[in-house]
Amino acid sequence: DTGVSQNPRHKITKRGQNVTFRCDPISEHNRLYWYRQTLGQGPEFLTYFQNEAQLEKSRLLSDRFSAERPKGSFSTLEIQRTEQGDSAMYLCASIEGLGGWEQFFGPGTRLTVL
Amino acid sequence: AQTVTQSQPEMSVQEAETVTLSCTYDTSESDYYLFWYKQPPSRQMILVIRQEAYKQQNATENRFSVNFQKAAKSFSLKISDSQLGDAAMYFCAYRSQTSGSRLTFGEGTQLTVNP
């Protein structure tokens, strides 16, 4: 197992465009988390899934943001009508089962909105 | 809501010396977890050490140890025998027992290790 993977690693887009990021968690990790990290700050929680169910969403997740995990495996995070304030690193993490406690992080997708 | 504060944006240490990174947090809960994560430049975040709030004994992992003061809501990280590879951004994080395991992070401390 190679750990949590995220694609793309970098995305540059123009304001107003839609972007989609993908996260592949460690296999059999049934909980998956999305965080956003702006430059010089700690990550902030966005949302999390247990299997395919989205169980919690942060107030940071405006209605331009949507996340899915259709089969309980990989997840996608879509941002519609991007704004310059969306520029950040988007991190994904996963945890093994109900007894797991360590979040394993992916390398992140760095989004730049011009 | 819980908050985590790291008051040292930057720290530096000489190779082989000891450095302590500070973290305070605010919560009304009695049972929770605290973590230190390391984020090297352009690399993914990795767990350094964790502490369960119900344990009085401070956690230790090789050269890394914590000083957990529950009443003071303080959770500092001590790195002994610092190595060049320890240079990174360090984040303190809080996890509630009831929040679905989401983490609340501090602002981070950038650690420089001088040869």
Interface residues (C-beta under 8 A of the other chain):
Chain A: G3 V4 R31 Y33 Y35 G40 Q41 G42 P43 E44 F45 Y48 Q50 L55 E56 L91 I95 W101 E102 Q103 F105 G106 P107 G108
Chain B: V4 Q6 Y33 Y37 R43 Q44 M45 I46 L47 R50 F91 A93 R95 S99 G100 S101 R102 L103 T104 F105 G106 E107 G108
